Amino acid sequence: MGLCVLCGGQLQDWDSQLFAWRDFSYRYLRCEDCRSLLCDPMPPEAMLAELYSAEYAAAFPDTYQIDSPKNAGWVRAKLVARPPATFVDFGCGDGSLLTAAVEVGWKAYGVELDPDVAEQTAVATGCPVLCGSQLNGAVPGDVVHLGDVLEHLPDPASGLRQAVGLLAPGGTLLVQGPLEAGPSLFSSVVRPGRRRQDHAVEMAPYHLIQATAHGQRQLFCRAGLVEQCYQVFEVDWPAPSRLSRTDLPNPRAVALYVLRRVSRGADHLLRLQSSHAARGNRFQYIGSLPPGMRFAG
């Protein structure tokens, strides 16, 4: 079965729906220790490159209003609180955070997997966007950010090492992303898990890892990072944040909206009963390397 790429625990069979994308079939296995879900098998490298090409943004049509789960304000606040230096957005996408960093006086550059995406973002923002071997000898960042990146990587430890390798001595790592296998009522209903159909469901394997808070924290710990802060909370995504009249005939939009509201209430009550209940579908992490430690990306 193999080992969990987050915590190193043993993977086990799970009554998971079978999925397919083109000629690739996969399911999810669950880690016995951290309870995270992992895509099995992992897609080949060529398929991943195709998945995250310049057409990636067009793969999600806006049939109803879904707010981005990324918290750009959180990153901006951390930058404003420090003297301007060098900011690195690892997995910068459209480059909106690069532009925000420059606006508050920081030098900024991005990192992207796909060369076409890197070129488009560099043109749009005026900031360098590095890809592949261009990372060799890159200027270290005083703040390095990974926003919704690790769940897309078949080997998140390797991606994390690359990002941490760009940290300047004394630098800060900011990470945010989803916790889709965490103990949330909403996630337990909608996650790609319990078998519902006998045939394979057509779905591209965008999220290779459905993490829990425990699994995610173990990944950072195993990388040798020192945790400064770790927060778990809940956002509307992938449910609509609001409904308009035009959304009402859409049963999926209405069902997700109602489920998210019920989930928020239930999870809030459970958090009140136990201060140790890390319930929610998002995390924010702040970490650094131990003093004097620096490793190449």
HELIX and SHEET records of a PDB file:
HELIX    1   1 GLU A   45  LEU A   51  1                                   7    
HELIX    2   2 TYR A   56  ALA A   59  5                                   4    
HELIX    3   3 ALA A   72  VAL A   80  1                                   9    
HELIX    4   4 SER A   96  GLU A  103  1                                   8    
HELIX    5   5 PRO A  115  THR A  125  1                                  11    
HELIX    6   6 GLY A  132  LEU A  135  5                                   4    
HELIX    7   7 LEU A  150  HIS A  152  5                                   3    
HELIX    8   8 PRO A  156  VAL A  164  1                                   9    
HELIX    9   9 LEU A  185  VAL A  190  1                                   6    
HELIX   10  10 ALA A  213  ARG A  222  1                                  10    
HELIX   11  11 ARG A  245  ASP A  247  5                                   3    
HELIX   12  12 PRO A  251  GLN A  273  1                                  23    
SHEET    1   A 4 LEU A  11  GLN A  12  0                                        
SHEET    2   A 4 PHE A  24  CYS A  31 -1                                        
SHEET    3   A 4 PHE A  19  TRP A  21 -1                                        
SHEET    4   A 4 VAL A 201  GLU A 202  1                                        
SHEET    1   B 4 LEU A  11  GLN A  12  0                                        
SHEET    2   B 4 PHE A  24  CYS A  31 -1                                        
SHEET    3   B 4 LEU A  37  ASP A  40 -1                                        
SHEET    4   B 4 ILE A 209  GLN A 210 -1                                        
SHEET    1   C 7 VAL A 129  LEU A 130  0                                        
SHEET    2   C 7 LYS A 107  VAL A 111  1                                        
SHEET    3   C 7 THR A  86  PHE A  90  1                                        
SHEET    4   C 7 GLY A 141  GLY A 147  1                                        
SHEET    5   C 7 LEU A 167  PRO A 178  1                                        
SHEET    6   C 7 ARG A 282  SER A 288 -1                                        
SHEET    7   C 7 VAL A 226  PHE A 233 -1                                        
END                                                                             
